[in-house]
Structures are given as structure tokens and as C-alpha cells.
Amino acid sequence: MEHAIDNNLTELWTKALGVVQTEISKANFITLFKKTALLSLEKNVATIAAPSSMIIDLIKKRFLVLIKTALEKQTNHPVEIIFIPKTIVTMGSFGEKAAPLFAQEPNGEPTHTSVVSPVYNYPQRLRVDYTFQTLAVSSSNQLAFVAATTVSKKPGTTYNPLFIYGPVGVGKTHLMQAIASEMHKTDPRKKIIYCTSEEFTNDVVESIRSNQTQIMKRRFRSTDLFIVDDVQFIAGKDRVQEELFHTFNILIDKNAQIVLSSDRPPHEIKKLEKRLSSRFSGGLTVDIESPDFELRCAILLIKAKKHGFDLSMETAKKIAENIDDTRLLEGALLRLITESETQGKEIGSPMIEKVVGAGSLFKKPVFRIEDIMREVCAFYDIKPTQIKGERRNASLAKARQVCMYLLKKELRLPFTEIGNILGGRDHTTIMHGVEKIERLISLEKPFDEEVREIIRSLRA
């Protein structure tokens, strides 16, 4: 069944865009949002069409949380967002239409096959561009790549579980989603679940709150491929670890494939139960190192091709020399493509210098999450346990929000990840905390100096 854009959807999207417009520059709004459309809103999943994959990537990287918040404000309930390029939206006699969001089981319940694709339906939450074919491979990720492709061809029989670890931005998520994509292409009937540790945690907590634990158990324990991203964040959460432990055992017993990712190997995850650490290590554990120069060049060329942009090898080299984080590579590339198309000029040294070489905007930070936590706690004379805790007195709240701000601005971490770091807080709490600190910095010079002093200590 196709879903035409109706007046209610148009009105809802207009109101949501009104909220967005007040939060961003006029140039960004016109460039990124003017030609977008809300195609459908079903089962709390909003499908939004945008002119191109490049626009979608820019919106997702910079304004996804803002859009989600704006829609939730209008609908008064949580909303998940799916973007599709207008090239895969078909034209009907009543306007633009989108393919069905949900395949239906015989009982009418939605399956996990939900994201619109021009070729076939993808399992929920998977990105159509995260495949083995779009992943650049070199010595830094070759072992992980071979292990992942092997698992995708022989799920549940070779490396089970497959545990992939490495720092932020090296391609762990891409590799795991490529496994799911390949497995789904081989047999679309297989049930696949991809989730972050935060989403798994939320499902466990919500099932307990609503007295529906059996439904939750059946969902996770009946899958053929179970992927958990950033599993380190379940550390210290006893009830969640217990549920994952039992789910793990049942899936292994039925030869279902399990794939996990973390920023460190299992034995280094603090407050992780030994029985879980042992099971995580029971298959194959592989690490992915930061991409070397050659791999960074290859990534840039692949990403440019994906966006339909002709990037020369020399230009790729100049960018790769300045950036060694995969996510930042694509961010810089998208900015350069936008600059090039806006100005009608080829990407040359002056443009690269402006976007990539201007200060430390795209330089890899020389400090870690732990460094920021330590410096903030030392400056405000509090303990790390307090900054992650539930107490909300003025001094603690201030230090906590400064920490949110620095984790976002200095390390460019996603709001969700910052929330996990700071005791499992909701992403909207982090977003508001960052915004509050930004306002205070602009309005109060003494407070601006406080934050600058912490940054100076970090970089000393």
C-alpha cells in the first residue's frame, strides 16, 4: 500500500520546519531543507525525502537531533527518522509517494524489514551505503574485513561471536552493517536485529516498566543475526547485562550469529560481568586501527564517488594529510563539495586550506574522553562519580553541562554517546545542556573564561 503525502503531513512538516528555521542560519535552511518533504508518519517512524544523498548526509550529521526534537514536539510522542533521496520516490497522480515502510506479517504486525531501498527492503536501522563494496580496506582493517565477510557467508558456524573493537571513526559500524546487508541479500527471510547498547538498554528497561519482558525476550531471542554496537556502555548495568547474558546463550545454542563492537577488548571493559566478558571472547576478537594515509585517500575517493563528485588523487592526498579520523574525513569532504558547488569552482589548495587547514577544526584531538572528565572535575573540585550521578544541585549541574559541551565541541561525539558516558542520560538532555553552555559563553565573559581555562589545561 502506498502512502501519498496528505495535507496533514504537509502541515506537520511545515510546523516542524518552522522550529528548525529558528535554530539554524538562513543559508543552511534554504540549502538543506527547502526541497524536503515528509512522506509518511507510521508506527512513529517518519520518512523524509530530500533532493540527494549528499543533502541527506549533511542533514543527518548536523541537524538530525534538531529535526527529531521538532517532530516530537508536534506529535507529542517519540519519533524515529528515515531519509530517502527523491530519486527513489515515485510520482503518482496525487503527488509524491513512498514505498511501504513496513512489510506485514500474517498477523498484521510490522516486521524488521522497514527502510525503503531502490533495490530491496533493508532491515530496520541499516544504511544502504554501508556495504562491503563501499568499504576501503588496508592493513589497518584487513583482518576485521576478512572476518566480517566470512561471517556474512557462514553465519553462526565460523566466528561466533565476532567481537570488533577500535577507536571512534575507524569503521566498526560500517563493517557490522555490511555483514547484515550481505546476509539479508543472501536470504531476505532471515531475521536481523541491529541496535546500539543504549537501545538494547532502553528496551530492557521499558519492558520491565510495562510488564512486557516476555515480548522483549522473544524479540531478541528469535533473531538469526544479532548486532550490538558500542556494547561497552552496558557496563555497570546489572539487569541489562543479565538479559544480554541469557539472550547470548540462547542465540549461540541455536547457531544464530552474534556481532558486537566496542572501543576496547572485552577484558578491558570495566564493570562488565566476567561471565559476559568470557562469552564475548569466546569467538573471534579483532581490532581495527586508525586508518593509514593510503586508506584515508581511498576512503575520500570512495565517498566522493558516492556523492557523484570527481575528486582527484592529489586533492584526496592533501585532505588526508591533515585528517586521520574517518568521520571527520567525510565531514571535510562534504564541506568541500558544498563549497565547490556553491562557488562553481574546482576544489583547489585555497579551498582546502580554508576548510581543512583552518586551525584545528578537523584535526584529531590530542586528548581523550577521560582527559576532559578529569580536567572538568579538577576545575570544579568534584569527583567523576558525582558528574555521572543523579544529584542536580547547581554546582554539579554546571560542571556536568560543561563536560557535555566539551565532549561535543572538542571531541565531536554524538549526543547519544555523551549521554551514555555521563551516566545514561537522554540525548535531549545532552543537547539542551550543550545549548545552555553555548548561551552562557556568549553572554557571560567570566564564564567564557572558565571554559577557556579548562580547554587551556587540556591542551597544555
C-alpha positions as CSV (number, residue, x, y, z in Angstrom):
1,M,0.0,0.0,0.0
2,E,1.4,3.4,-1.0
3,H,1.1,6.5,1.2
4,A,0.5,9.8,-0.6
5,I,1.5,13.0,1.1
6,D,-1.6,14.5,2.5
7,N,-2.4,17.9,3.9
8,N,-1.9,16.7,7.5
9,L,1.7,15.6,6.7
10,T,2.4,18.8,4.9
11,E,1.1,20.9,7.8
12,L,3.1,18.8,10.3
13,W,6.3,19.2,8.3
14,T,5.7,22.9,7.8
15,K,5.4,23.4,11.6
16,A,8.5,21.2,12.3
17,L,10.5,23.2,9.7
18,G,9.3,26.4,11.5
19,V,11.1,25.2,14.6
20,V,14.2,24.2,12.6
21,Q,14.4,27.5,10.9
22,T,14.7,29.4,14.2
23,E,17.7,27.3,15.2
24,I,19.9,27.5,12.1
25,S,21.2,30.1,9.6
26,K,19.0,31.1,6.7
27,A,21.6,29.9,4.2
28,N,21.7,26.4,5.8
29,F,17.9,26.3,5.9
30,I,17.5,27.1,2.2
31,T,20.3,24.8,1.1
32,L,19.3,21.8,3.1
33,F,15.6,22.0,3.9
34,K,13.8,23.9,1.2
35,K,13.2,20.9,-1.0
36,T,12.5,18.3,1.7
37,A,9.1,16.6,2.3
38,L,7.6,14.5,5.0
39,L,6.3,11.4,3.0
40,S,4.8,9.4,5.8
41,L,4.5,9.0,9.6
42,E,3.5,5.5,10.6
43,K,4.3,3.5,13.7
44,N,6.2,6.5,15.0
45,V,8.6,6.3,12.0
46,A,8.8,9.5,9.9
47,T,10.0,9.1,6.3
48,I,11.6,12.3,4.9
49,A,12.6,12.8,1.3
50,A,15.5,15.1,0.4
51,P,17.0,16.1,-3.0
52,S,20.1,14.0,-2.8
53,S,22.2,11.6,-0.8
54,M,24.7,14.4,-0.1
55,I,22.0,16.6,1.4
56,I,20.7,13.7,3.5
57,D,24.2,13.1,4.9
58,L,24.6,16.8,5.7
59,I,21.2,16.9,7.5
60,K,21.9,13.7,9.4
61,K,25.3,14.8,10.5
62,R,24.4,18.3,11.6
63,F,20.6,18.5,12.3
64,L,19.2,15.1,13.0
65,V,18.6,15.7,16.7
66,L,17.0,19.1,15.9
67,I,14.6,17.5,13.4
68,K,13.7,14.7,15.7
69,T,13.0,17.1,18.6
70,A,10.9,19.4,16.3
71,L,8.7,16.5,15.1
72,E,8.4,15.1,18.6
73,K,7.3,18.5,19.8
74,Q,4.5,18.5,17.2
75,T,3.4,14.9,17.6
76,N,3.9,14.5,21.4
77,H,5.5,11.1,21.1
78,P,8.9,9.7,20.2
79,V,9.8,9.6,16.5
80,E,12.4,7.7,14.6
81,I,13.5,9.2,11.3
82,I,14.3,7.6,7.9
83,F,15.7,9.6,5.0
84,I,15.4,8.7,1.3
85,P,16.6,10.5,-1.8
86,K,13.9,11.9,-4.0
87,T,15.4,9.8,-6.8
88,I,13.7,6.7,-5.3
89,V,10.4,8.4,-4.6
90,T,7.9,7.6,-7.4
91,M,5.5,10.1,-8.8
92,G,1.8,9.4,-8.6
93,S,-1.3,11.2,-9.8
94,F,-1.8,12.6,-6.3
95,G,1.8,13.8,-5.8
96,E,4.9,12.1,-4.4
97,K,4.5,8.7,-2.9
98,A,6.9,6.4,-0.9
99,A,7.1,2.6,-0.9
100,P,5.6,0.9,2.2
101,L,7.5,1.4,5.3
102,F,6.6,-1.9,6.8
103,A,6.3,-5.4,5.4
104,Q,3.5,-7.1,7.1
105,E,3.4,-10.4,8.9
106,P,0.3,-12.6,8.5
107,N,-0.9,-11.2,11.9
108,G,-0.6,-7.7,10.7
109,E,2.4,-6.8,12.8
110,P,5.3,-5.0,11.2
111,T,8.5,-7.0,10.6
112,H,12.0,-5.6,10.8
113,T,12.2,-5.0,7.1
114,S,11.4,-1.3,7.0
115,V,13.8,1.0,5.4
116,V,13.0,2.0,1.8
117,S,15.6,0.9,-0.8
118,P,15.6,1.2,-4.6
119,V,16.5,-2.5,-5.0
120,Y,15.1,-4.3,-2.0
121,N,13.9,-3.6,1.5
122,Y,16.6,-3.3,4.1
123,P,16.3,-4.5,7.7
124,Q,15.4,-1.7,10.1
125,R,18.2,0.8,11.0
126,L,20.7,-0.4,8.3
127,R,22.2,2.2,5.9
128,V,22.1,1.2,2.3
129,D,25.5,2.6,1.7
130,Y,27.2,0.6,4.5
131,T,28.2,-2.5,2.4
132,F,31.5,-4.4,1.9
133,Q,31.7,-2.9,-1.6
134,T,31.8,0.7,-0.2
135,L,34.4,-0.1,2.5
136,A,38.0,0.8,1.8
137,V,40.4,-1.9,3.0
138,S,44.1,-1.7,4.0
139,S,46.4,-3.2,6.6
140,S,44.6,-1.3,9.4
141,N,41.3,-3.1,8.9
142,Q,42.1,-6.1,6.7
143,L,41.7,-8.8,9.4
144,A,38.4,-7.4,10.5
145,F,37.2,-7.2,6.9
146,V,38.1,-10.8,6.2
147,A,36.4,-12.0,9.4
148,A,33.3,-10.0,8.7
149,T,33.0,-11.3,5.1
150,T,33.5,-14.8,6.4
151,V,30.7,-14.4,9.0
152,S,28.3,-13.0,6.4
153,K,28.8,-16.1,4.2
154,K,28.7,-18.6,7.0
155,P,26.7,-17.0,9.9
156,G,26.7,-18.9,13.2
157,T,29.3,-21.5,12.1
158,T,32.7,-19.8,12.0
159,Y,33.4,-16.9,14.3
160,N,30.6,-16.7,16.8
161,P,30.6,-14.2,18.4
162,L,32.6,-11.8,16.3
163,F,33.9,-9.0,18.5
164,I,35.2,-5.9,16.7
165,Y,36.9,-3.2,18.7
166,G,38.8,0.1,17.9
167,P,38.6,3.8,18.5
168,V,35.8,6.1,17.2
169,G,35.6,6.7,13.5
170,V,37.5,3.6,12.2
171,G,34.5,1.9,10.5
172,K,33.2,-0.6,13.1
173,T,29.6,0.3,12.4
174,H,30.1,0.2,8.7
175,L,31.6,-3.3,8.9
176,M,28.8,-4.7,11.1
177,Q,26.1,-3.3,9.0
178,A,27.8,-4.7,5.9
179,I,27.5,-8.1,7.5
180,A,23.8,-7.6,7.9
181,S,23.4,-6.2,4.4
182,E,25.2,-9.2,2.8
183,M,23.3,-11.7,4.9
184,H,20.0,-10.1,4.1
185,K,20.7,-10.1,0.3
186,T,21.6,-13.8,0.6
187,D,18.4,-14.7,2.4
188,P,15.8,-11.9,3.0
189,R,13.8,-14.2,5.2
190,K,16.4,-14.1,7.9
191,K,15.5,-12.0,10.9
192,I,18.1,-9.4,11.6
193,I,18.4,-7.0,14.6
194,Y,20.9,-4.2,14.7
195,C,20.8,-2.0,17.8
196,T,23.1,0.2,19.9
197,S,23.7,-0.8,23.5
198,E,21.6,2.2,24.5
199,E,18.7,0.9,22.5
200,F,19.0,-2.5,24.0
201,T,19.1,-1.0,27.5
202,N,16.0,1.1,26.8
203,D,14.1,-1.9,25.5
204,V,15.0,-3.9,28.6
205,V,14.1,-1.0,31.0
206,E,10.8,-0.3,29.1
207,S,9.8,-4.0,29.1
208,I,10.3,-4.1,32.9
209,R,8.3,-0.9,33.4
210,S,5.4,-2.0,31.2
211,N,5.5,-5.6,32.4
212,Q,6.2,-7.0,28.9
213,T,9.5,-8.7,29.4
214,Q,8.3,-11.8,27.6
215,I,7.7,-9.9,24.4
216,M,11.1,-8.3,24.7
217,K,12.8,-11.7,25.2
218,R,11.0,-13.2,22.2
219,R,12.1,-10.4,20.0
220,F,15.8,-10.6,20.8
221,R,16.0,-14.4,21.2
222,S,14.2,-15.3,17.9
223,T,16.7,-13.4,15.6
224,D,19.1,-15.0,13.2
225,L,21.7,-12.2,13.3
226,F,22.0,-10.1,16.5
227,I,24.3,-7.0,16.3
228,V,25.0,-4.7,19.3
229,D,27.0,-1.6,18.6
230,D,29.1,0.1,21.4
231,V,28.5,-2.8,23.8
232,Q,30.9,-1.2,26.4
233,F,28.0,1.1,27.6
234,I,26.2,-1.8,29.2
235,A,29.0,-2.0,31.8
236,G,27.7,-1.5,35.3
237,K,24.0,-2.1,34.3
238,D,23.3,-5.4,36.1
239,R,19.8,-6.1,34.8
240,V,20.8,-5.3,31.3
241,Q,23.9,-7.5,31.5
242,E,21.8,-10.3,32.8
243,E,19.3,-10.1,29.9
244,L,22.1,-9.9,27.4
245,F,23.8,-12.9,29.0
246,H,20.7,-15.1,28.7
247,T,20.0,-13.8,25.1
248,F,23.6,-14.5,24.2
249,N,23.4,-18.1,25.4
250,I,20.1,-18.9,23.6
251,L,21.3,-17.4,20.3
252,I,24.6,-19.3,20.4
253,D,22.8,-22.6,21.2
254,K,20.6,-22.1,18.1
255,N,23.6,-21.1,15.9
256,A,22.4,-17.6,15.4
257,Q,25.2,-15.2,14.6
258,I,26.2,-12.5,17.2
259,V,28.3,-9.5,16.3
260,L,29.5,-7.0,18.9
261,S,31.5,-3.8,18.8
262,S,33.3,-1.8,21.4
263,D,36.0,0.8,21.8
264,R,38.2,-1.7,23.7
265,P,38.6,-5.5,24.0
266,P,36.2,-7.4,26.4
267,H,38.7,-7.8,29.2
268,E,39.3,-4.1,29.4
269,I,35.6,-3.1,29.8
270,K,35.3,-2.1,33.4
271,K,32.2,-3.3,35.4
272,L,31.5,-5.9,32.8
273,E,30.5,-9.2,34.4
274,K,33.2,-11.9,34.0
275,R,30.7,-14.3,32.5
276,L,29.8,-11.8,29.8
277,S,33.5,-10.9,29.2
278,S,34.2,-14.6,28.8
279,R,31.5,-15.1,26.3
280,F,32.4,-12.0,24.3
281,S,35.9,-13.5,23.9
282,G,34.6,-17.0,23.0
283,G,34.7,-16.4,19.3
284,L,37.0,-14.2,17.3
285,T,38.1,-10.8,18.7
286,V,39.7,-8.4,16.1
287,D,40.7,-4.8,16.3
288,I,40.6,-2.0,13.7
289,E,43.4,0.6,13.9
290,S,43.2,4.2,12.9
291,P,43.3,4.4,9.0
292,D,46.7,4.9,7.5
293,F,47.4,7.6,4.9
294,E,46.7,5.3,1.9
295,L,43.4,4.1,3.4
296,R,42.3,7.7,4.1
297,C,42.9,8.6,0.5
298,A,40.9,5.6,-0.7
299,I,38.0,6.5,1.7
300,L,37.9,10.0,0.3
301,L,37.8,8.8,-3.3
302,I,35.0,6.2,-2.5
303,K,32.9,8.8,-0.6
304,A,33.3,11.4,-3.4
305,K,32.2,8.8,-5.9
306,K,29.2,8.0,-3.8
307,H,28.2,11.7,-3.9
308,G,28.7,11.9,-7.7
309,F,31.8,14.1,-7.3
310,D,35.0,13.8,-9.3
311,L,37.8,14.1,-6.7
312,S,41.4,13.9,-7.9
313,M,44.0,11.8,-6.2
314,E,46.1,14.9,-5.5
315,T,43.2,16.6,-3.8
316,A,42.5,13.4,-1.7
317,K,46.1,13.3,-0.6
318,K,46.0,17.0,0.5
319,I,42.9,16.3,2.6
320,A,44.2,13.0,4.0
321,E,47.5,14.6,5.1
322,N,45.5,16.9,7.5
323,I,42.8,14.5,8.9
324,D,43.2,11.0,10.3
325,D,39.6,10.3,11.6
326,T,37.3,8.6,9.2
327,R,34.2,10.5,10.3
328,L,36.0,13.8,10.1
329,L,37.2,12.9,6.6
330,E,33.7,12.6,5.2
331,G,32.7,15.8,7.1
332,A,35.5,17.7,5.5
333,L,34.8,16.2,2.1
334,L,31.1,17.2,2.3
335,R,32.1,20.8,3.2
336,L,34.5,21.0,0.3
337,I,31.9,19.6,-2.2
338,T,29.3,22.1,-0.9
339,E,31.8,25.0,-1.2
340,S,32.8,23.8,-4.7
341,E,29.2,23.6,-5.9
342,T,28.1,26.8,-4.2
343,Q,31.0,28.8,-5.7
344,G,31.1,27.0,-9.0
345,K,34.9,26.4,-8.6
346,E,37.0,23.3,-8.5
347,I,38.5,22.2,-5.2
348,G,42.0,23.7,-5.0
349,S,44.6,24.5,-2.4
350,P,42.9,27.8,-1.2
351,M,39.6,26.0,-0.7
352,I,41.3,23.1,1.1
353,E,43.2,25.4,3.3
354,K,40.0,27.3,4.2
355,V,38.0,24.1,5.1
356,V,40.7,21.7,6.3
357,G,43.7,23.8,7.2
358,A,41.9,26.5,9.2
359,G,43.1,25.9,12.7
360,S,42.1,22.7,14.5
361,L,38.6,22.3,13.1
362,F,39.3,18.9,11.5
363,K,42.4,18.0,13.4
364,K,42.2,14.9,15.5
365,P,42.0,15.8,19.2
366,V,45.2,15.2,21.2
367,F,43.2,14.3,24.3
368,R,40.6,11.7,25.3
369,I,37.2,11.5,27.0
370,E,39.0,10.7,30.3
371,D,41.1,13.8,30.0
372,I,38.0,16.1,29.7
373,M,36.3,14.4,32.6
374,R,39.5,14.7,34.7
375,E,40.0,18.4,33.9
376,V,36.4,19.4,34.5
377,C,36.2,17.5,37.8
378,A,39.5,19.1,38.9
379,F,38.4,22.6,38.0
380,Y,35.1,22.4,39.9
381,D,36.6,20.2,42.7
382,I,34.2,17.3,42.2
383,K,34.5,13.5,41.7
384,P,33.9,11.7,38.4
385,T,31.2,9.6,40.1
386,Q,29.4,12.8,41.0
387,I,29.4,14.1,37.4
388,K,27.8,10.9,36.3
389,G,25.4,10.7,39.2
390,E,21.8,11.7,39.7
391,R,22.3,14.7,42.0
392,R,21.3,18.0,40.4
393,N,22.4,20.8,42.6
394,A,23.6,24.0,40.9
395,S,27.4,23.4,41.1
396,L,27.1,19.8,39.9
397,A,24.7,20.6,37.1
398,K,27.1,23.4,35.9
399,A,30.1,21.1,35.8
400,R,28.1,18.3,34.1
401,Q,26.9,20.7,31.4
402,V,30.4,22.0,30.8
403,C,31.5,18.4,30.4
404,M,28.7,17.8,27.9
405,Y,29.8,20.9,26.0
406,L,33.5,19.9,25.8
407,L,32.7,16.4,24.8
408,K,30.6,17.7,22.0
409,K,32.8,20.6,20.8
410,E,36.2,19.2,21.4
411,L,35.7,15.5,20.6
412,R,32.7,15.9,18.3
413,L,30.9,13.0,20.0
414,P,27.2,12.3,19.2
415,F,24.7,13.4,21.8
416,T,23.7,9.8,22.5
417,E,27.3,8.7,23.2
418,I,27.8,11.7,25.5
419,G,24.6,10.7,27.4
420,N,26.0,7.2,27.8
421,I,29.3,8.5,29.1
422,L,27.5,10.7,31.6
423,G,25.5,8.0,33.4
424,G,23.0,7.0,30.7
425,R,21.3,10.4,30.2
426,D,18.9,11.0,27.3
427,H,20.2,12.7,24.1
428,T,17.8,15.6,24.5
429,T,19.2,16.3,28.0
430,I,22.7,16.5,26.4
431,M,21.5,18.7,23.6
432,H,19.9,21.2,26.0
433,G,23.0,21.2,28.2
434,V,25.3,22.0,25.3
435,E,23.0,24.7,24.1
436,K,22.8,26.2,27.6
437,I,26.6,26.4,27.9
438,E,26.9,28.0,24.4
439,R,24.4,30.7,25.5
440,L,26.3,31.3,28.8
441,I,29.6,31.6,27.0
442,S,28.2,34.2,24.6
443,L,26.5,36.2,27.4
444,E,28.8,36.0,30.4
445,K,32.5,36.8,29.9
446,P,33.7,35.4,33.3
447,F,32.0,32.1,32.4
448,D,33.6,32.2,29.0
449,E,37.0,32.5,30.7
450,E,36.2,29.5,32.9
451,V,35.6,27.3,29.9
452,R,38.7,28.6,28.2
453,E,40.8,27.9,31.2
454,I,39.7,24.2,31.2
455,I,40.5,24.0,27.5
456,R,43.9,25.5,28.0
457,S,44.6,22.9,30.7
458,L,43.5,20.2,28.3
459,R,45.9,21.4,25.6
460,A,48.8,22.1,27.9
